[in-house]
Amino acid sequence: MALHTQLPIYQDMTRKLETKGYCYIDVEVRIMTAKAVLVNDGKRDAWLPYSQIEDGLETLEVGKHVTLLVPEWLATEKGLV
């Protein structure tokens, strides 16, 4: 975990995002492009634009399992929740 995610102010911001229509998703990174990442939640693949990932960008690496904070509408639209 990156140091900045352990800071109280960062944790408070993350809690606020969770209550404002964001959710965490656990996925495997399949492909990374300049603007988006292809992830798989164990059931389906979904493209997520980097601009919509609020937390977890620094952990992205092809083949790695990661937890991302994304808008709930996007996760629902992509079938990830």
Secondary structure, DSSP 8 states (H G I E B T S, - for coil): --GGGGSHHHHHHHHHHHHTTEEEEEEEEEEE-SSEEEEE-SS-EEEEEGGG--B-GGG--TT-EEEEEEEHHHHHHTT--
